[in-house]
Amino acid sequence: MSDNIDRRSADPGTSADFGYRSIPREAKKPMVRAVFDRVAPQYDLMNDLMSLGIHRAWKRIFVAALGPRPQLSLLDLAGGTGDISFGWLRGGGGPAILSDINESMLGVGRERSLSAGLAADLGFVVADAERLPLPDRSVERVSIAFGLRNCTDKDAVLAEARRVLRPGGRFLCLEFSRVQVAALTPLYDAWSFRVLPRLGRMIAGDAASYQYLAESIRTFPDQDRLAGMLRGAGFARVGVRNLSGGIAAIHSGWRL
């Protein structure tokens, strides 16, 4: 797909990526919010269709890596409809905070938590991950799953995650990444750019949002670059675990 990408050069100080488009930096948050307002009602169904259900296995691996224990608390950034928070609580983790900048997504998560009987140990916060309304050193775990690529200032998100972690706490990020198996690339590109927008149009009546989601994966930092960003934010013992040949990856770091 790289030969067909039309990207305008962006000044990182004034511009941001929105898929393959360069837009004014201040425009990204409302544009991303509009995407997730549109997809929220069908978000979980579309995740199953987009990943052929594999996202569920990735999330189980991710939650296990978080190491849920009753004495540990979790801040789930960009937690949307609640999969990671629910997995944490079901795995025996302590109190969790489900946060998201998008009220529509968080509303779906709140309804799901009530249906699952998990609301008692779960707080809900409408919050921008770049400016968290939490005190310093207040949680033992911070997670973000398939949300970092939609943030405008990713370095600010990482800095905030470290700020709210207690010493000895751990940050983990699950995100689409760079495919490491060359044979998978043509199939993955065809699925992303031909099939997903059509599924979005058929299931959610919205091809454009799923075109953006496919493009946002390609503009997101690869495994090495994101690991370097974690180190730059002050995290120690940074690790990377590829899933499904690098289609997704778990990045982790400790606040020591």
C-alpha positions as CSV (number, residue, x, y, z in Angstrom):
1,M,0.0,0.0,0.0
2,S,2.9,2.4,0.6
3,D,3.2,3.3,-3.2
4,N,-0.4,4.6,-3.2
5,I,-0.2,6.7,0.0
6,D,-0.7,10.4,-0.5
7,R,0.6,12.0,2.7
8,R,1.1,15.7,3.0
9,S,4.2,16.8,5.0
10,A,3.2,17.7,8.5
11,D,4.8,20.0,11.0
12,P,4.5,18.0,14.3
13,G,4.1,21.3,16.2
14,T,1.0,22.4,14.3
15,S,-0.2,19.3,12.4
16,A,-1.4,15.8,13.3
17,D,-2.1,12.7,11.3
18,F,-5.7,11.6,10.7
19,G,-5.1,8.4,8.8
20,Y,-3.1,9.3,5.8
21,R,-4.2,13.0,6.0
22,S,-2.3,15.8,7.7
23,I,-4.7,18.0,9.6
24,P,-4.4,21.0,12.0
25,R,-3.4,19.6,15.4
26,E,-6.4,21.0,17.2
27,A,-8.8,19.3,14.8
28,K,-7.8,15.7,15.5
29,K,-9.5,15.2,18.8
30,P,-13.0,16.3,17.6
31,M,-12.5,14.3,14.4
32,V,-11.5,11.1,16.3
33,R,-14.4,11.7,18.7
34,A,-16.8,11.9,15.8
35,V,-15.5,8.6,14.4
36,F,-16.1,6.8,17.7
37,D,-19.5,8.4,18.2
38,R,-20.5,6.9,14.9
39,V,-19.0,3.4,15.5
40,A,-19.9,3.0,19.3
41,P,-23.1,1.1,18.9
42,Q,-21.5,-1.5,16.6
43,Y,-18.0,-1.3,18.0
44,D,-17.8,-4.8,19.6
45,L,-19.4,-6.5,16.6
46,M,-17.1,-4.7,14.2
47,N,-14.0,-5.7,16.3
48,D,-15.0,-9.3,15.9
49,L,-15.4,-8.9,12.1
50,M,-12.3,-6.8,11.7
51,S,-10.0,-9.2,13.5
52,L,-12.0,-12.5,12.8
53,G,-12.3,-12.7,16.6
54,I,-8.6,-12.8,17.2
55,H,-8.7,-9.5,19.2
56,R,-10.3,-11.5,22.0
57,A,-7.3,-13.8,22.3
58,W,-5.0,-10.7,22.1
59,K,-6.9,-9.1,25.0
60,R,-6.7,-12.3,27.1
61,I,-3.0,-12.3,26.7
62,F,-2.8,-8.6,27.5
63,V,-4.9,-8.9,30.7
64,A,-2.7,-11.8,31.8
65,A,0.3,-9.7,31.3
66,L,-1.2,-7.0,33.5
67,G,-1.1,-9.5,36.3
68,P,-4.4,-8.9,38.1
69,R,-4.3,-9.2,41.8
70,P,-6.7,-7.9,44.5
71,Q,-4.2,-5.5,46.0
72,L,-3.5,-3.8,42.7
73,S,-5.5,-1.0,41.0
74,L,-5.9,-0.4,37.3
75,L,-6.4,2.7,35.2
76,D,-7.7,1.6,31.8
77,L,-7.0,4.4,29.4
78,A,-9.2,4.8,26.2
79,G,-11.0,1.8,27.7
80,G,-14.1,2.3,25.6
81,T,-16.6,-0.5,25.9
82,G,-14.7,-2.1,28.8
83,D,-13.1,-5.3,27.6
84,I,-9.8,-4.8,29.5
85,S,-11.4,-3.5,32.7
86,F,-13.8,-6.5,32.7
87,G,-11.0,-8.9,32.1
88,W,-9.0,-7.4,34.9
89,L,-11.8,-7.7,37.4
90,R,-12.8,-11.2,36.3
91,G,-9.1,-12.2,36.7
92,G,-9.1,-11.1,40.3
93,G,-7.7,-7.6,40.0
94,G,-8.5,-4.8,42.4
95,P,-10.5,-1.7,41.7
96,A,-10.4,-0.4,38.2
97,I,-11.1,3.0,36.5
98,L,-12.5,2.8,33.0
99,S,-11.6,6.1,31.3
100,D,-12.3,7.3,27.8
101,I,-12.5,10.7,26.1
102,N,-15.6,9.6,24.2
103,E,-18.8,9.6,26.2
104,S,-20.6,7.4,23.7
105,M,-18.0,4.6,24.0
106,L,-18.0,4.9,27.8
107,G,-21.8,4.7,27.9
108,V,-21.6,1.4,26.1
109,G,-19.0,0.2,28.6
110,R,-21.2,1.3,31.6
111,E,-24.2,-0.6,30.2
112,R,-22.1,-3.7,29.7
113,S,-20.7,-3.5,33.2
114,L,-24.2,-3.4,34.7
115,S,-25.3,-6.4,32.6
116,A,-22.1,-8.3,33.7
117,G,-22.5,-7.4,37.4
118,L,-19.1,-5.7,37.4
119,A,-20.0,-2.1,38.1
120,A,-19.4,-2.3,41.9
121,D,-15.6,-2.3,41.5
122,L,-15.4,-0.1,38.4
123,G,-15.3,3.6,38.2
124,F,-16.0,5.6,35.1
125,V,-14.2,8.8,34.1
126,V,-14.6,10.8,30.9
127,A,-11.0,11.9,30.5
128,D,-8.4,12.9,27.9
129,A,-5.5,10.5,28.3
130,E,-3.1,13.5,27.6
131,R,-4.4,15.3,30.7
132,L,-5.6,12.9,33.4
133,P,-7.6,14.1,36.4
134,L,-5.8,11.7,38.7
135,P,-3.1,12.5,41.4
136,D,0.5,11.5,41.0
137,R,1.4,8.0,42.0
138,S,-2.2,6.8,42.5
139,V,-2.4,3.4,40.7
140,E,-0.3,0.2,40.2
141,R,-1.2,-0.5,36.6
142,V,-2.1,1.6,33.6
143,S,-3.3,0.0,30.4
144,I,-4.3,1.3,26.9
145,A,-5.6,-1.1,24.3
146,F,-6.1,0.0,20.7
147,G,-6.3,3.6,21.8
148,L,-2.9,5.2,21.7
149,R,-2.9,5.5,17.9
150,N,-5.9,7.7,18.1
151,C,-4.3,10.2,20.5
152,T,-2.9,13.5,19.2
153,D,0.1,13.8,21.6
154,K,1.3,10.2,22.2
155,D,4.3,11.4,24.2
156,A,1.9,13.3,26.6
157,V,-0.1,10.1,27.1
158,L,3.0,8.2,28.0
159,A,4.2,10.9,30.4
160,E,0.8,11.0,32.1
161,A,0.7,7.2,32.4
162,R,4.1,7.3,34.2
163,R,3.0,10.2,36.4
164,V,0.0,8.4,37.8
165,L,1.8,5.1,38.4
166,R,3.2,4.4,41.8
167,P,6.9,3.4,42.0
168,G,7.0,-0.3,41.0
169,G,3.9,0.1,38.8
170,R,3.7,-1.0,35.2
171,F,2.3,0.4,32.0
172,L,1.1,-1.8,29.2
173,C,0.0,-0.9,25.7
174,L,-1.8,-3.2,23.2
175,E,-1.8,-1.8,19.7
176,F,-1.8,-2.8,16.1
177,S,1.8,-2.7,14.9
178,R,4.1,-3.5,12.0
179,V,3.7,-7.0,10.5
180,Q,6.9,-9.0,10.9
181,V,6.1,-11.8,8.5
182,A,6.5,-10.6,4.9
183,A,4.1,-13.2,3.5
184,L,1.3,-11.8,5.6
185,T,1.6,-8.2,4.3
186,P,-0.3,-8.5,1.0
187,L,-3.2,-10.3,2.7
188,Y,-3.3,-7.9,5.6
189,D,-3.3,-4.9,3.3
190,A,-6.1,-6.3,1.2
191,W,-8.2,-7.1,4.3
192,S,-7.5,-3.6,5.8
193,F,-8.2,-1.5,2.7
194,R,-10.6,-3.5,0.7
195,V,-12.7,-5.6,3.1
196,L,-12.9,-3.4,6.3
197,P,-14.4,-0.3,4.7
198,R,-17.0,-2.6,3.0
199,L,-17.8,-4.3,6.2
200,G,-18.2,-0.9,7.9
201,R,-20.6,0.2,5.2
202,M,-22.7,-3.0,5.4
203,I,-22.7,-3.4,9.2
204,A,-22.5,0.2,10.5
205,G,-23.4,2.2,7.5
206,D,-20.1,3.9,7.7
207,A,-17.2,3.0,5.4
208,A,-15.2,6.2,6.0
209,S,-14.6,5.5,9.7
210,Y,-13.2,2.1,9.0
211,Q,-11.0,3.5,6.3
212,Y,-9.6,5.9,8.9
213,L,-9.0,3.0,11.4
214,A,-7.1,1.0,8.8
215,E,-5.0,4.1,7.8
216,S,-4.3,5.0,11.5
217,I,-2.7,1.6,12.0
218,R,-0.2,2.3,9.2
219,T,0.8,5.7,10.5
220,F,1.3,4.4,14.1
221,P,4.9,4.0,15.3
222,D,6.4,0.6,14.7
223,Q,7.6,-1.7,17.5
224,D,11.1,-0.2,17.9
225,R,10.0,3.4,17.7
226,L,7.2,3.0,20.3
227,A,9.7,1.2,22.6
228,G,12.0,4.2,22.2
229,M,9.1,6.5,23.1
230,L,8.5,4.5,26.3
231,R,12.1,4.9,27.3
232,G,12.0,8.6,26.5
233,A,9.0,8.9,28.8
234,G,11.1,7.5,31.7
235,F,9.9,3.9,31.7
236,A,12.4,1.2,32.6
237,R,12.8,-2.5,31.5
238,V,10.8,-1.8,28.3
239,G,9.6,-4.9,26.6
240,V,7.9,-5.8,23.3
241,R,5.8,-8.9,22.6
242,N,4.6,-9.4,19.0
243,L,1.2,-11.1,18.5
244,S,0.1,-12.9,15.3
245,G,3.3,-12.1,13.4
246,G,3.4,-8.4,14.5
247,I,-0.2,-7.5,13.5
248,A,-0.5,-6.4,17.1
249,A,2.1,-6.0,19.8
250,I,2.2,-5.5,23.6
251,H,4.6,-2.8,24.8
252,S,5.4,-2.6,28.5
253,G,7.5,-0.6,30.9
254,W,8.0,-0.1,34.6
255,R,8.1,3.0,36.8
256,L,11.0,2.3,39.1
